[in-house]
Amino acid sequence: MYVGFMKKNTYKLAITIILLLMLLNTVIAAEKTS
């Protein structure tokens, strides 16, 4: 049960980090083009 909980949280955390990195790259690209 505990391990499954940890895996689920790690999965969510990984998705959150990826989305934040994508957002950051978009902001950086927008800053460069303007």
Protein Blocks (a to p, Z undefined) as FASTA:
>chain_A
ZZmmmmmmmmmmmmmmmmmmmmmmmmmmmmmmZZ
